[in-house]
Amino acid sequence: MSISICKTLHQVRSSIRNSPTHYIYFTQIQSFSSSLASVNQTPNQHSFKVNYLINSCGFPPGKAITASKYINFETPEKPDSVIAFFRSHGFTKTDVLNVIRKFPRVIVFNPEKTLLPKLEFFKSKGFSSTDVVKILSLTPNLLQRSLENQIIPSFEFVKNLIGSEERALSTIKRSAGPLLVDLESYMAPNVDTLREVDVPDAKIAYLLTYQPRAFNLSCERFRKIVVEVKGMGFNPMRKSFVVAVKALSSMSKPVWEKKIQVYKKWGLSMDEILGAFGKHPSFMMASEEKITRMMDLLVNKMGLESSCVSKRPQLLSLSFNKRILPRCLVYQALQAKGLIKKPKISFKEMMESPEKRFIEKVVELAKEEAPELLKLYKENLALAN
């Protein structure tokens, strides 16, 4: 029986080997065997680096393998010392793991020579330990920037631009982005471009605080955006000018054109679109999906004219799920009961009023005729959270 099976297998192998398709069969078998081995591979079969990233840092196996290509250590001493360093400076275990997962290379840095001077610099400027943990947890790649050549000069530049160290601290707490932008190649030249068209430093500081990435654009592209914004009629002395720069710098030209087409699809003209952008530049910063959902709700479900959006472009900067949708449902409920004239508040105010005013002027005033309004509103708010 055994001899018979062996002979049969030998004949099959010989026929395949002598077949013109032998190479294809062979490579397919090899490929299958290789993929099977990969699937069955356990963490213990990985390199020491990969095992460390998985077991000590919580990396998924795939990301651990990718990250291991950019770092080099064969024993736990170096990464252990980095983790211990962070823990001794107020980082929780979760903070440390977040830093390492976002920026794996930090695990092989020298704590005393590379990491400590940066932490000491931030604390010397008035950042609390909690501030430092937050800044580096959100922007851990800041740790690879040169302290002398990048971080310190950029901080001083921001301080001089904004006008005080206290305000510079506030800006960096909000976003450490300004410290990541190359000062000589991008930051300083792009700030000069804004100053050339008479944008006040206070408005430049606003852009730096809320859209630091704008300054990371090439000088040529940044200048083109500034020229385009000025050509649209924005006043460089007003905040809307830098908000428009922020909007244009946050997307590519094809994305801008796609958003134009979405608005046109809903019946807005180019003049209406640009007019809305001029009133409220954030009008063009909403995603295509949000624009579509907003227009569908207001035009198809609420029965409003599409021009209501171009006349109230600030609607696009409000949360769809937490503001627009719940309040529109209240508006519809009032309509259904014939109470739409009951609240002495316009649709614009209904959408844009602060929460307290909305409850007082809309929900509370109609609670006798529509007692379910508050419940309806709160239920939809809960769904959005």
C-alpha positions as CSV (number, residue, x, y, z in Angstrom):
1,M,0.0,0.0,0.0
2,S,2.8,2.4,1.1
3,I,4.9,1.5,-1.9
4,S,1.9,2.0,-4.2
5,I,1.3,5.5,-2.9
6,C,5.0,6.4,-3.2
7,K,5.0,5.3,-6.8
8,T,1.9,7.3,-7.6
9,L,3.3,10.4,-6.0
10,H,6.6,9.9,-8.0
11,Q,4.6,9.6,-11.2
12,V,2.6,12.8,-10.4
13,R,5.8,14.7,-9.6
14,S,7.5,13.5,-12.8
15,S,4.5,14.4,-14.9
16,I,4.4,17.9,-13.4
17,R,8.2,18.4,-13.7
18,N,8.1,17.4,-17.4
19,S,5.1,19.5,-18.1
20,P,5.5,22.9,-19.7
21,T,3.5,24.4,-16.8
22,H,5.9,22.9,-14.2
23,Y,7.3,26.3,-13.4
24,I,3.8,27.8,-12.8
25,Y,2.8,24.9,-10.5
26,F,6.1,25.2,-8.6
27,T,5.8,29.0,-8.1
28,Q,2.2,28.7,-7.0
29,I,3.1,26.1,-4.4
30,Q,6.0,28.2,-3.2
31,S,3.8,31.3,-3.0
32,F,1.1,29.4,-1.1
33,S,3.6,27.9,1.3
34,S,5.1,31.3,2.0
35,S,1.8,33.0,2.6
36,L,0.7,30.1,4.9
37,A,3.9,30.5,6.9
38,S,3.3,34.2,7.2
39,V,-0.3,33.6,8.4
40,N,0.8,31.0,11.0
41,Q,3.7,33.2,12.3
42,T,3.4,33.9,16.0
43,P,4.7,37.0,17.7
44,N,7.5,34.9,19.2
45,Q,8.9,34.3,15.7
46,H,9.3,38.0,15.1
47,S,12.6,39.8,15.7
48,F,13.3,41.2,19.2
49,K,12.4,44.7,18.0
50,V,9.0,43.7,16.7
51,N,8.2,41.6,19.8
52,Y,9.2,44.6,22.0
53,L,6.9,47.0,20.1
54,I,4.1,44.5,20.3
55,N,4.4,43.4,23.9
56,S,5.8,46.6,25.6
57,C,4.3,49.3,23.4
58,G,1.0,47.8,22.3
59,F,1.7,48.0,18.5
60,P,-0.4,45.8,16.2
61,P,1.9,43.3,14.6
62,G,1.7,44.9,11.1
63,K,2.6,48.4,12.4
64,A,5.3,46.9,14.6
65,I,7.0,45.3,11.6
66,T,6.8,48.6,9.7
67,A,8.1,50.7,12.6
68,S,10.9,48.3,13.3
69,K,12.4,49.1,9.9
70,Y,13.2,52.7,11.0
71,I,14.7,51.9,14.5
72,N,17.6,49.8,15.7
73,F,18.0,48.1,19.0
74,E,18.7,44.5,20.0
75,T,18.3,44.7,23.8
76,P,15.6,46.3,26.0
77,E,18.0,48.7,27.8
78,K,17.6,51.7,25.4
79,P,13.8,51.6,24.9
80,D,13.3,50.9,28.6
81,S,15.4,53.9,29.5
82,V,13.2,56.1,27.2
83,I,10.0,54.8,28.7
84,A,11.4,55.3,32.2
85,F,12.5,58.9,31.4
86,F,9.0,59.9,30.2
87,R,7.4,58.3,33.3
88,S,9.7,60.2,35.6
89,H,8.6,63.4,33.9
90,G,4.9,63.2,34.5
91,F,3.8,61.1,31.5
92,T,1.3,58.4,32.3
93,K,1.7,54.9,30.7
94,T,-1.0,55.8,28.2
95,D,0.8,59.1,27.3
96,V,4.1,57.3,26.8
97,L,2.6,54.6,24.5
98,N,0.8,57.3,22.5
99,V,4.1,59.2,22.0
100,I,5.9,56.0,20.9
101,R,3.1,54.9,18.6
102,K,2.9,58.3,16.8
103,F,6.7,58.6,16.7
104,P,8.4,55.2,17.1
105,R,11.9,56.6,16.5
106,V,11.8,58.3,19.9
107,I,12.3,54.9,21.5
108,V,16.0,54.9,20.6
109,F,16.7,58.6,21.5
110,N,19.2,59.4,24.2
111,P,17.0,60.6,27.1
112,E,19.6,62.9,28.7
113,K,21.1,64.4,25.5
114,T,18.1,64.6,23.2
115,L,14.9,64.6,25.3
116,L,15.8,66.3,28.6
117,P,17.0,69.6,27.1
118,K,13.7,70.1,25.2
119,L,11.6,69.4,28.2
120,E,13.7,71.8,30.3
121,F,13.4,74.5,27.6
122,F,9.6,74.3,27.6
123,K,9.4,74.4,31.4
124,S,11.9,77.4,31.5
125,K,9.4,79.3,29.3
126,G,6.6,78.8,31.7
127,F,4.9,75.7,30.4
128,S,3.7,73.5,33.2
129,S,4.5,69.7,33.4
130,T,0.9,69.1,32.3
131,D,1.3,71.4,29.3
132,V,4.6,69.7,28.2
133,V,2.9,66.3,28.4
134,K,0.0,67.5,26.3
135,I,2.2,69.2,23.7
136,L,4.5,66.3,23.2
137,S,1.7,63.7,23.3
138,L,0.0,65.6,20.4
139,T,3.1,66.5,18.5
140,P,5.8,64.0,19.4
141,N,7.8,64.5,16.2
142,L,8.8,67.9,17.8
143,L,11.3,65.8,19.7
144,Q,13.4,65.2,16.6
145,R,13.7,68.9,15.8
146,S,16.9,70.7,16.8
147,L,16.5,72.7,20.0
148,E,19.1,75.3,19.0
149,N,18.3,75.5,15.3
150,Q,14.6,75.0,15.2
151,I,12.6,75.1,18.4
152,I,14.2,78.1,20.2
153,P,14.4,80.4,17.1
154,S,10.8,79.5,16.1
155,F,9.5,80.2,19.6
156,E,11.3,83.6,19.7
157,F,9.9,84.4,16.2
158,V,6.3,83.5,17.4
159,K,6.8,85.6,20.6
160,N,8.0,88.6,18.6
161,L,5.2,88.3,16.1
162,I,2.4,87.8,18.7
163,G,3.8,90.5,21.0
164,S,4.4,88.7,24.3
165,E,5.7,85.5,25.8
166,E,2.4,84.9,27.6
167,R,0.5,85.0,24.3
168,A,3.1,82.8,22.6
169,L,2.6,80.2,25.4
170,S,-1.1,80.3,24.7
171,T,-0.6,79.8,21.0
172,I,1.8,76.9,21.4
173,K,-0.5,75.3,23.9
174,R,-3.2,75.3,21.3
175,S,-0.9,73.9,18.6
176,A,2.8,73.3,18.6
177,G,2.6,73.4,14.8
178,P,4.5,76.8,14.5
179,L,7.5,75.1,16.1
180,L,7.6,72.5,13.4
181,V,7.7,74.9,10.4
182,D,11.1,75.6,9.0
183,L,11.7,79.2,10.0
184,E,14.1,80.4,7.3
185,S,12.7,78.5,4.4
186,Y,9.0,78.9,5.0
187,M,7.8,80.7,8.1
188,A,9.7,84.0,7.8
189,P,9.3,84.4,4.0
190,N,5.5,83.7,4.2
191,V,5.0,86.1,7.1
192,D,6.8,88.7,5.0
193,T,4.5,88.0,2.1
194,L,1.5,88.8,4.3
195,R,3.1,92.0,5.6
196,E,3.8,93.1,2.0
197,V,0.1,93.4,1.4
198,D,-0.4,95.1,4.8
199,V,-1.9,92.3,6.8
200,P,-1.4,93.3,10.5
201,D,0.7,91.1,12.7
202,A,-2.3,90.5,14.9
203,K,-4.1,88.9,12.0
204,I,-1.0,87.0,11.0
205,A,-0.8,85.7,14.5
206,Y,-4.4,84.5,14.2
207,L,-3.5,82.5,11.1
208,L,-0.4,81.1,12.8
209,T,-2.5,80.0,15.8
210,Y,-5.3,78.3,13.9
211,Q,-3.7,77.2,10.7
212,P,0.1,76.9,11.2
213,R,0.3,74.5,8.3
214,A,-0.4,77.3,5.9
215,F,3.1,78.7,6.6
216,N,4.5,75.3,5.7
217,L,3.6,75.9,2.0
218,S,6.3,76.7,-0.5
219,C,6.8,80.5,-0.8
220,E,5.6,80.4,-4.4
221,R,2.3,78.7,-3.6
222,F,1.7,80.8,-0.5
223,R,2.3,84.0,-2.5
224,K,-0.2,82.8,-5.2
225,I,-2.8,82.2,-2.6
226,V,-2.3,85.6,-1.0
227,V,-2.6,87.3,-4.5
228,E,-5.7,85.3,-5.3
229,V,-7.4,86.2,-2.0
230,K,-6.6,89.9,-2.5
231,G,-7.9,89.6,-6.1
232,M,-11.2,88.3,-4.6
233,G,-11.6,91.6,-2.9
234,F,-10.8,90.7,0.7
235,N,-9.5,93.5,2.9
236,P,-6.0,92.6,4.2
237,M,-6.8,94.6,7.4
238,R,-9.7,92.3,8.3
239,K,-9.6,88.8,9.8
240,S,-11.5,87.5,6.9
241,F,-8.4,87.9,4.7
242,V,-6.3,85.4,6.6
243,V,-9.3,83.1,7.1
244,A,-9.6,83.1,3.3
245,V,-5.9,82.3,3.1
246,K,-6.5,79.6,5.6
247,A,-9.3,78.1,3.5
248,L,-7.3,78.1,0.3
249,S,-4.2,76.8,1.9
250,S,-6.0,73.9,3.4
251,M,-7.0,72.3,0.1
252,S,-5.7,71.6,-3.3
253,K,-7.1,73.3,-6.4
254,P,-9.0,70.2,-7.6
255,V,-10.7,69.9,-4.2
256,W,-11.7,73.6,-4.4
257,E,-13.2,73.0,-7.8
258,K,-15.1,69.9,-6.6
259,K,-16.7,71.9,-3.8
260,I,-17.7,74.6,-6.3
261,Q,-19.4,71.9,-8.5
262,V,-21.2,70.5,-5.4
263,Y,-22.7,73.9,-4.7
264,K,-23.5,74.5,-8.3
265,K,-25.3,71.1,-8.4
266,W,-27.7,72.5,-5.7
267,G,-28.4,75.6,-7.8
268,L,-26.0,78.2,-6.6
269,S,-24.3,80.4,-9.1
270,M,-20.6,81.2,-9.1
271,D,-21.4,84.7,-8.0
272,E,-23.4,83.4,-5.0
273,I,-20.6,80.9,-4.1
274,L,-17.9,83.5,-4.2
275,G,-20.1,86.0,-2.4
276,A,-20.7,83.5,0.4
277,F,-17.0,82.8,0.6
278,G,-16.4,86.5,0.8
279,K,-18.8,86.9,3.7
280,H,-17.6,83.8,5.6
281,P,-14.5,82.0,4.1
282,S,-15.2,78.9,6.2
283,F,-18.1,78.3,3.7
284,M,-15.5,76.5,1.5
285,M,-13.8,74.6,4.2
286,A,-16.7,72.2,4.8
287,S,-16.2,68.8,3.3
288,E,-18.1,67.8,0.2
289,E,-20.1,65.3,2.3
290,K,-21.1,68.0,4.8
291,I,-22.1,70.4,2.0
292,T,-24.3,67.7,0.4
293,R,-25.9,66.7,3.7
294,M,-26.6,70.3,4.6
295,M,-28.1,71.2,1.2
296,D,-30.2,68.0,1.2
297,L,-31.6,68.8,4.7
298,L,-32.3,72.5,4.1
299,V,-33.6,72.2,0.5
300,N,-35.2,68.8,0.2
301,K,-36.4,68.3,3.7
302,M,-36.9,71.8,5.0
303,G,-38.2,73.2,1.7
304,L,-35.9,76.2,1.8
305,E,-34.3,77.9,-1.2
306,S,-30.7,76.9,-1.9
307,S,-29.8,80.6,-1.7
308,C,-30.5,80.5,2.0
309,V,-27.1,78.8,2.4
310,S,-25.2,81.4,0.4
311,K,-27.0,84.1,2.3
312,R,-26.1,82.5,5.6
313,P,-22.7,80.9,4.8
314,Q,-21.8,80.7,8.5
315,L,-24.2,77.7,8.7
316,L,-21.5,75.6,7.1
317,S,-19.2,76.2,10.0
318,L,-21.7,74.8,12.6
319,S,-21.9,71.2,13.6
320,F,-24.4,69.3,11.4
321,N,-25.2,66.6,14.0
322,K,-25.0,68.7,17.1
323,R,-26.5,71.9,15.9
324,I,-28.2,72.0,12.5
325,L,-30.1,68.7,12.5
326,P,-31.5,68.8,16.0
327,R,-32.7,72.4,15.6
328,C,-34.2,71.7,12.2
329,L,-36.2,68.8,13.7
330,V,-37.6,71.3,16.3
331,Y,-38.4,73.7,13.5
332,Q,-40.3,71.0,11.6
333,A,-42.2,70.0,14.8
334,L,-43.3,73.6,15.2
335,Q,-44.3,73.8,11.6
336,A,-46.4,70.6,11.9
337,K,-48.3,72.1,14.8
338,G,-48.8,75.5,13.1
339,L,-46.6,77.1,15.7
340,I,-43.8,78.4,13.5
341,K,-44.8,82.0,14.3
342,K,-44.9,81.3,18.0
343,P,-41.2,81.9,18.8
344,K,-40.2,85.4,18.0
345,I,-37.0,84.3,16.4
346,S,-35.9,83.9,12.8
347,F,-34.6,80.7,11.1
348,K,-31.2,82.3,11.1
349,E,-31.3,83.0,14.8
350,M,-32.7,79.6,15.5
351,M,-29.7,78.0,13.9
352,E,-27.1,80.4,15.1
353,S,-28.2,81.3,18.6
354,P,-26.2,80.1,21.6
355,E,-27.7,77.0,23.3
356,K,-29.3,78.9,26.3
357,R,-31.0,81.5,24.0
358,F,-32.3,78.7,21.7
359,I,-33.9,76.9,24.7
360,E,-35.4,80.1,26.1
361,K,-36.7,81.6,22.9
362,V,-37.8,78.5,21.1
363,V,-38.3,75.4,23.2
364,E,-39.5,77.1,26.4
365,L,-41.9,79.5,24.7
366,A,-43.7,76.6,22.9
367,K,-43.7,74.1,25.8
368,E,-47.4,74.5,26.4
369,E,-48.5,73.7,22.9
370,A,-45.6,71.3,22.2
371,P,-44.3,69.9,25.5
372,E,-42.4,67.1,23.7
373,L,-40.1,69.6,22.0
374,L,-37.4,69.6,24.7
375,K,-37.4,65.8,24.8
376,L,-37.1,65.6,21.1
377,Y,-34.3,68.1,21.0
378,K,-32.3,66.4,23.8
379,E,-32.8,62.9,22.3
380,N,-31.3,64.1,19.0
381,L,-28.4,65.8,20.8
382,A,-27.7,62.6,22.6
383,L,-27.6,60.7,19.3
384,A,-25.0,63.2,18.0
385,N,-22.7,62.6,21.0
